[in-house]
Amino acid sequence: MVSDAAPQQRRLRAQSFPVDLSKFKNLKLDYRRPQLSEQEKSDLLDNINIFRDAIVAFSATGNARGVSGHTGGPFDTAPEVCILLAFINANPEKFIDTFFDEAGHRVATQYLLSTLDGHIDPEHLLNYREANSKLPGHPELGLTPGVKFSSGRLGHMWAMINGVALANKDKNVIMLGSDGSQQEGDDAEAARLAVAQNLNVKLFIDDNDVTISGHPSDYMKGYSVTKTLEGHGLKVVRAEGENIDSLFKAVCEVVAYNGPAAVVASRKIAPEIEGIEGESHAHDVIPVAVAKKYLTKRGYTEDQLKFYDDIKPKSFSYDYKGVTSDKGANRVIFGEAVNMVLDKLSKEEAARRVMVIDSDLEGSTGLKGIHSAHPEVFVPSGVMERGNFSAAAGFGFGGNGERQGVFSTFSAFLEMCLSEMTMARLNHCNVLCHFSHSGVDEMADNTCHFGLNHFFADNGLEDTAPTSLYFPADGEQMKAIVNTVFWDQGIRIVFSTRSKVPYILKQGTQDKLYGADYKFVPGKEEVVRTGTAGYVVSFGDMLYRSLDAVERLREQGVDVGLINKPTLNVVDEETLKVYGSSPFVLVVESISQKNGLGSRLGTQLIQRGFTPKYKHIGTFHEGCGGITDQIPYQKLHPADIESEIRKLMA
């Protein structure tokens, strides 16, 4: 059983989980008999309702505590899951008893299955996505009791379970899929292998026509899950997802088939949940008010739902020194900065010279503002990071900087585009990339969505076109960087975080360091504070945290300096000499400690004959969930930075 992890969790354990999971029947159904008796249908529908009630009840706590989450997907697939559970109960020797899911954000399904298996107390589900609850935003093998696999990056699961099927040729291997996940190119490769080897991989696709940014039927004309899978050679059976007879017959037919097969179940997302049914925001967490209304309609009392009143967002109060109290969202400001460039062009010239392509994340990565202000340059697209990056690069092919492709997605998915970046570099393409959700701050989605491996992108040879990596410290620097490098040639990558960041102030004033008089110079490292005791070198969201530690030490008479390195992968010889000649250098970053800036700056210092005391800190272990908890969990809080400085000075 999962143990208590926080005071709020202990308080919630005193509450009773509103859904009586003991009423979930250990139903056994034979997939070789595709007709349900009236009693079997009644029992199955009861199980589906219990499963869905539970999903709504505990996933809504993510909304209550401000850590987000996902309700629509796991709610949708409850009928398929309950049918398959009954098949496994009746014929366990015919199945790998794991519900692999290529859409890891539907993790509520896995937590509920683990609870039904006795690994998690039902009351603990009410700590969904809470820090240290071991119930993060995606399934993580080895973290949560009863969870049997890790998932989260869309389209990555099918290829792996092909291997599971090859190792278990006499068993059916189940994968839950979605019309969004199936857009990923990995799935096409996996389909071809599954067909060629006649693997008993069984797919159950929730075709609800909803992804984060909207409806595939609108932004991906011609896309059909059914036709795509049939084209690869799979047996495909369409079903009405909310018609139990249609769905049951289809699942029976697919499971009984010898070889790879799929059920494509059509339904509106979050069926019969008033307020979110059929809407794209049903992809996200269900609002508490909507959950209460749904559960009340289902017969739950006000007293049973009082536990929501006890759940509050965790507050984090800290007075950072050297920065403004207000914050800016760099991931949104990126789009504003691009608009500032486009505003200088006529609509016709903008359309001719710039193409901005989305990967179903426009609201999360700042492209929504571009879509709204400059629809003439915007191309909506699906969950196809590799292809979309290459399309953006191709737009800038042969343009000598006159044409620019703009591409954006999460930093975690940078790793998916590396080979495409190599070919774009070799083809001298011009593309500006924005990778948001860098580092770990406010990442309740947890480890699989951490954006850590930025330097992987700088994988060209010394004599090829450079790939520039930029990580602005605040919103003003973001604007300055985009304005400066927008029309440059080659691959340029700008990073931002999910979290907002304050604005850096000039020393001893309330003036912004990167205000109107600031000019960004690519490759230039910037002295934020001079010092004689040693220097901290940082960038991005860790600069303001490092500045706080530096300011507090300076108030205590410790003359520590601070360097901002907004261009991550270029050595500024002049500034390096300044901090390389000091007693110590501490690199502070929120990306990977293993392969980030700190793993290479020490070598660069030694190569130039500088030998200060040296250490680097960054993200070094898997996440803890939650929002404000990730940074201190990685020991990157200003107090941790101050402690590391003192150790170097000892």
N, C-alpha and C positions, 0 to 999 in steps of 0.2 A: 504493500500500500504506500501511496505517496504520503510523506509526513508533512507536518505543518512547516511553513517557511517564513511566515510574516505575521505580525499582530492582526492585521486585517483578515488574513486567512483564518486565524484561530477564531476570530469573532464569527466569521461566516460558517465555520464548522458547527457552531451551535445552532445554526439554522437548518431546516430540513429542506433537502432538494425537493422542489415542488412536484416533480414527476415520479410516480411510483414505478420504478424500473423492475420491481418484482413481478409486475403484471406482464412483462415482456415474455412471451411464450417461447419455449424451446421447440419451435415448430420444425417438423420434418416433412419435406416435400420431395417427390421423385421427379427429376427433370425429364424422365422418359414418359411421363404422363402429363401432357400439356393442358389438361382440363382440370380446373379446381372444383372441388365439391363446395357446396354452400358453406359448410363449417370451416373448411380450409380457407376459403376466401374471407370469411368473417375474422378468423384468427390472424390471417395475414394483414388485413386492413387494420386490425387492432394494433399489431406490432408496428406497422408503418406510422400510425398516429402517435404512438408512444415515442418512437424514434424521433419523429419530427418535433413533437412537443419538447423533448429534451434538448434537441439542437437549438431551438428558439430560446429556451429558458436560459441555458448557460452561455450561449454565444452573445446574447444581449448584455451580459456583464462586461464584455469588452467595451461596449459603448458607454456603460455606466462609469467605468474607471478610466476612460479616455485613452485606451490602448488599441482601439479599432478592432478589426477582426473580419470574419467572413461568415455569412449566414446562408445566403441563397444557394450556393453550390451544394453544401452538405444536406441542406433541406431538400433540394431537388432529387438527389440520388438515393434518398431513403428507401423508396420502393425497390429499386434494383438491389440494394444492399440487403434488405430484409428477405427478398426472394432467394438470393444467393446464400445467405446464412442458412436458410431452411434446406437448401440443396446440400450444403456442406454437412449439416447435421445428419442428413439421411445417408449420405455416401461420402464420408470423410476421406476414404482412400482414393477418391477420384479428383481431389483438389489439393492444391497448395492453399492452406487456409489463411491467406494474407490478401487483404484488399488493397493491392498496390494502386496508388493514385498519382497520375501524372500532374494533377493540379493540387500541389501540396497545401495551398491556402485553404483547402477544404478539410483541414486537419481536425475539425470538430467531429467528423465521422470517426476518425481513428481514436480519439479520446473517448468517445461514447462506446465504441466497440471494446476498448480496453476496460472500461467500467463494467460493461456487461460480462466480460471475462473474469471480473473480480480483481483486477490489478489496481484500480483506482476507486477510492470511495466516491459515491455519487456527489456528496457535498463538496468534494474538492474540485469538481468541474466548475463550480462557481468562482474559482480563481483563474479562469481562462485568461491566458496571456499576461497574467500578473507576473512581475519580476520574481524570480526564484521559486515559482510554483511548479516548474518543470512541465508547464503547459504552454510552450511558446507558439508563435504564429504558424509554424510549419512542423511536420513530424521529424523528430530527430532520434534515430536509432541509438540506444544506449542511454538516453536521457530520461525519457518518460516510460515508466513501467507499462509493459504490454504493447508498446508501439514497435512494429516489426520492420520498419524501413525508414529511410530518410527521403524526403522529397521537398520540392519547392520551386526549382527553376523549371518552368514549363517545358514539356516536350522531352524531358530527360529520362523518363521512366521506362517507356516501351522498349527501347534498345536494351536496357538492362534486363528486363524480365524475359526477353528473348533468350538470354543466357540461362535464366532460371528454368525456362521451358526446355532448353537443350539438356539440362541436367536432370530433368524430371519428365521424360517423354511420355510417361503413362498417366500424367495428371494434367488437369486443366489449371492454367495460370490466369488469374483474374486481374484485369486492370480497369479501373475507373478512369474515364477520359472526359474531355469536354471539347466543344467546338472551338474554344479559344486555344487550348493546348494543342489541338490537332493542326493548328496553323504552323507550328514549328517544323523546320526542315528535318530535324532528327527523326520525326515520326515517319517521314517518307522512306528514309533508309531502313528503319526498323520494319516497316511494312513489307518491303521487298525481301528481307531476310526471312521474316516469318512465313511468307508465302512460299519462297524457294525451298525452305526446309519443312514445310507443312507442320509448323509448330502449333501446339494446342494453347495458343494465346487467345483469350476471350476478352474482348473490349466491350465496355458498356459506356457509351458516349452520351452525355447530357447535352443535347442540342437545343439550348434555350435561347439562342440568338442574342446573347448578352456577353459583353466583355467590359473591361473597366471604362473604356471611352465611348461605348455605345453599342450599336447593333451591327454585327458582321454583314447582315443582309443589306445594310446601308453603305458601309465603307469598304466592303470587299465583294463587289458585284461579281457573280459567277462562282463564288466559293460555295462548295457543297461537300460536307463531310461524307455523305453517302457516296456520291460519285467519285470522290477522291479515293476512298477505301476500295470501292469496287474496281476502280482503275488499276489499283495495285494487285488485284486478284483475290482480295478477301471475300468471304461470304458475308453479306450485309443484310440484316433484317431491320426494317423500320418499324417503329412502334409508337403508339400514343402513350407518352410517359405517365399520364394521369388516368389512363384507362387500364385498370388492373388486369383485365382479361387479355387485352392486346399486349401489354407488357409481359405478362407471365408466359404467354405462348411464344413470344419472341425470345425471351431468355432461355426457355426450354430448348428451342430450336438451335440456338447458338451453342449452348453448352453440349448438346448431343452431337453436334457436328464434329467430324474428325478433321481438325485443322484449324487455322486461324479464322476467326469470325467475329463479327461485331453486331451489337444492338445499337442502333441510333434512335434514341428516345427523344421525341419532340415534345416540348412543353414550354410554357411561359416560366420564367424564373420566379421562384418563391410563390408557387400557385396557392391561391386563396389566402395569402397574407395581405390583408387590406392595407394599402398605403405604399407597398413596394412591389406588388405582383407585376411582372413584366418590365420593370424599370431597371436601368443599368445600375442604379445605386443599390439594388438588391444584391449585387455582387459583393458589397461591403457588409459591415456589421449592421444588424437590425437595430434601429433606435429602441430604447427602452419603452417608450410610449407605444410604439407599434407592437412590440413583443407583448406588452401587458394586454393590449386590446385583443390580440390574437389568442393569447392564453386564456383570457377571461371568456372569450367566445367559446373556447374549447372546454370550459367548465371549471377552471381554476379560480379559487376565491381570492379576494383582496388580501386576506391574511397570508395565504400561501405565497403571494408575490411581494410581500413586504421586504424581503431580503434585498431587493434592488435599492431601497432607501438607505441601506447601510453601506453601499458601495460608492466611494467617492474617488475622483482622480487624485493620484498621489501628488502632493505639493512639494516643490523643491525651491527653496529660497536661498540665494547666495548673492552677495553684493560683490560683483566683479570690479576690480580696480582697473583704471586706464581705458574704460570703454563706456559707451552710452548705455542708458537703461533700456532704450528701445532697440528692437532687433529687426533684421530684414531676412526674408527667405531667399537665399541666393538661387535656389532652384527655380523660383518664379522670376527673380530679377534677371536671370539669363534671357528669358523670353522678352522682357522689357528692353534689355540692352540690344537684342537683335532688332527689335522694332525701331529703336533709335537710329540704327543704320539704315533700315528699310525706308524709314520716313523721309530720308534724303533723296529717294529715288521716285520716279513716277511709277504708277502701277504697272505700266507696260515694261519699263526697264527692270523693275524688281522681278517680274515674272520671267523675263528673259535671262536674268543673271543669277537668280537665287531659287533654290528648291529646298523646302523644309519638309522632311518626311517623319511621320510619327510611327511609333511601334506600340500603339494602344496604351500610351501612358501620357498623353498630352497634358492632362490635368495635374500630373505629378512631377513633370520635368520642365514645366514652363512654356511648352509649345502651345498651350491653349490660348495664351495671349497673342501669339503670332497668328494662330488660326483665325482669331476674332478680328484683329486689326489688319492683317494682310492675307486674306484667303487666296489671293492670286498666286502666292508662292507655296501654299500648304498642300501636302499630299497626305490624306489619312491612309493609314495602313494597319496591318494586323500584327500579331505576335510573331514577328519574323525578323529578329534582330540582324542576323547575318545578311539576309537578302536586302533589308532596308538600308543597312550601312553601305553595302556595295552599290545600291542604287544612288545613294547620296554621293558616293565617291565618283561614280560614273558620270553623274551630272557635271561634276567639276573636272572631268577628264579632258585634257587638251585645251583647257581654257586659259592657261597662263595667269590664273587668279581672277580673270574676268567673270568666270562663273564659279559659284560656290554651292556645294551641297551642304545641308545642315542636318545632322542626325542626332537623336537623343534617346537614351534609355537609362536604366539604373546602372550604377557602377559595378554591381555584382555581375552584370551580363557583359561587361567588357571582355571577359575571358572567352565568351562565345564568338567574338568578332576578330580574334587575333589573326587567323589565317587570311581573312578578308582584308585586314589592315596591311598585311605583308604584300598582297597583290595590289592593293591601292597604292602603296608606296612605290612598288616597282613600276606601276603605270603612271607615276607622277600625277596622281589625282589630287584635287583640292577639296577637302572636306573638313568642316568644323563640327566637332562632336561635343555634346554635353552629356556627361555621365553624372547623374544626380545620386542621392542616397549613398554618398561615399562614407566610408568609415563605419562606425557603430552607433552613433548618437541617435537616440529615439527610435531604435530599430527593434520594435516588438516582434517583427517578422523573424528575427533572430539569425542564426549563423549563416544559413544558405543565402540570405539576402545582404550580408555584410559586403560592402565594397572595399576590398582590401588590396588588390593586386594591380595597382595602377602602373607600376613599372613594367609589367608584362607587355604593355602596348609599345614600349620603346625597344622594339626587337629588331630594328634594322641594323645593317652594317655601318661601319664608320664612313664609307664613301657613298652611302645612299642618302636620299633626301631625309632631313631630320623629322622626327615626330615630336612635337612640342607638347609638354604636359604642364598645364596651368591649374593652380588651385588657389583662387582668391580668398583673402581673409575675411572680407565683408562685402556688403552689397555695392558700396562705392567702388571698390577694387574690381568687382565683377564687371561693372559697367565699363571701367577703364580698359580692362583686358579685352573684352569682346570688341570694343570700339577700335582698339589698336590692332588686333590680329585678324579681324574678320576677313579682310581681303588678302591676307598673306597666302602664300602657296604651300602646298603639302598638307599633311594631316596635323590638325591642331585639336587638342583635347582639353576641355575645361571641366573641372570637377566642382561639385557642390554637395552639400549634406541635406539630409531630410529635415534636420532641425534648423531653426532660425539661428542667426548669429548676430551679436551686437556689433557696433561700429567702433573701430580702433580710434583712439584719440591721440593727438599730439601730446608730447610730454608736458605736463603741468598746465594744460588748457582743456577747454571743452570743444576745441575745433577738431573736426574729423581729419585723421591723418591722410585719408585718401579722398579728400574733398575736391573742390573745384580746381585748385592749383596743382593737383597731382597729375603726373604723366607717367603712364606705365611704360617701362622699358623691358622688352622680353629678355630673359636671361639674367637680369639684374637682381641681386640679392639686396634687401633693404634693411638698413640699420634702424630698428624701431627704438631701441634704447642702447646707448653706449655704456660700456662697463670695463672695469679693470680686473675684476675677480674671475671672470670667465663669461661664456656666452651660451645661451639657449638658442638653438636653431629650430624653427617651427614653420608651420604654414596652415592654411585652411582653418578649420574649426578649432584646431589646437593652439592657434596663435593667441586668441584672447584668453584662453586658460593659462597659457605660458606667461602672458603679460601680467596676469593677476599674481602669479607666483613671484615673478620678477619684481613687481612693484612692492609687494609685501616684504620681500627680502631687502629691497633698497631702503624701505622705511626703517628697517632694523640695522642699517649701516652696511649692508652687504652689497657691494657695487657690481651687480650682475647686469650683463647686457642681453639684448634680444635681437635676433635676426629673423626677418620674414623672407622665406624663399618661395615666392609665388610661381616661379618657373622651376619645376621639380628636377628636371633632368639636364640642366646646363650648369656648368661650374662658372661662377663669377670669380675670376682669379683675384681681383682687387679686394673684394669683400672677404673672400675666404682667408686672405692673408691677415685680415684684421682679427677674426676670431680664431684662426689657426695659431696665432702668436700668443693667445691668451692662455691662462692656466688650465682651463677645462672647456670642453664642448659637450653639451647635452642636446641630442636630437629628440624632439617630442612630436609624435605624429599619431593619428588615429587609424592609419592604414596598417598593413601587416608589419609587425616588428621583424619578422623573418626575412622579408624581401623588400622592405620599403626604403626610404631615403637613408635611414640610419645604417642599413646594412652595407651601404656603399660610400657614404661620406667619410668614414674613417679611413678607408683605403685611399680616397682622393687626398686627404690630409697627409698621410704618410708618403704618398708619391711625390708630394711637393716639399717634403722635409719638415713638416710640422708634427709635433708630438705632444699635444695637450692631453691631459686626462680625458678619456672619452667614454661616453655611454649613450645608448639610444633606447628609447622606450616607445612602445606602440601596442597595437592589439595583438595579444598573444594566446588567448584561449577562447573556446566557444562561448557563445553568449548566455546571458541569464534571463533573457526576456525583459518585458517591461519597456519603459520609455526613458526616464531620466537615470535609470540604474546602470545602463550599459557602460558609460564612461568611468564611473568609480569602480565598477566591477573589473575593468581592464587596468585599474590603477593609473588612471590618467586625469584624475581630479587635480586642481591646482595644489592641494595639500600634498598629493603624491609627487608632483613635479618639484615642489619646494624641498621635499624630503630627499629626492634624488640629487638635487643641487647640493644640499648639505653633505651628502655622502661623498660627492666628488671633491668637495672642499676640505674634507676631513684630513 
